[in-house]
Amino acid sequence: MNRLHHSFGFDTTQNNCTTQKDSVKDTIHNRITYLNYPPNHVWIEPTNICNYRCIKCPHSVGLRRAKGYMTLKLFRKVVDDLIPLMKGRFVSLHFGGESLLHPNFVGMVAYCEDKGIHTNFFTNGALLTRSLFSKLLDAGLSRMAFSMDEYEKEKYENKLIGGNFDKVVANICAVIDEKEKRNASTQIGINAVTVDEKEFKKKSSGLRRLFPSESLVIFNSLQHSWAGVIESSNITDPVNLNEAESTFPCSFSYQAMVVCGDGNSDTR
């Protein structure tokens, strides 16, 4: 299931980016300042603390906002407020950090699922042991993905600073095995994070050799510079990109929202 887009509910094809670009241009041109529809996706940030310093991530240059953990009281209020909008839909429990660092993350998953909100989160996989994954299955986790955009040890550890390639591979294998042993419906995937289909095909082939199980979906999220925070040289291996053609207004604010760990929506 190696595709530029994936079955996790987020269309990340190049065509979709073109559609978004046109939509944002129309919105800006028409001076639309009020949207009369709810977000199609919501991220809730359990923490903006991370155990990695990936060169493609703002953590590599330092976040401007204070680091910390969302309290359970705030988390429950956010989820309760979202029920009318998001019941029966997916909410992502990650954003600016490694969610598994939150001491009550399993409880957060269970709270959402008990309220009828499906949960999804991305992780670097360093902390996701078989035992922890089993607890997440018991909590009702709907889907999750590993962020792993390199399939060779040296490249992985040079780009995902702080990561241990062998440990993460072992954790992913244990998660796949646990899912299959329990015949769990939870979807699991690997997010390759590339800039185009050519790069994705190369990386997805390498990742599939590491993880041949069909229980795992390999998909791609298009890499970006986080509004210019990340140097272009850190985004990917050298490719022939015309910056003028690859730069366009972000459509994020017109279709999704983030609730940060402190309850605000300012992700800077």
ABEGO torsion letter per residue (X at the ends): XBBABBAAGBBABAAAAAAAAAAAAAAAAAGBABBABBBABBBBBABABBABBBAABAAAAEBABBBEBBBAAAAAAAAAAAAAAABGBBBBBBBABBAAABAAAAAAAAAAAAAGBBBBBBBAGAABBAAAAAAAAAAGBABBBBBBABABAAAAAAABBGBBAAAAAAAAAAAAAAAAAAGBABBBBBBAGBABAAAAAAAAAAAAAABABAABBBBBBBBBAGGGABBAAAABBBBBBBAAAABBBBAAAAABBBBBAAGBABAX
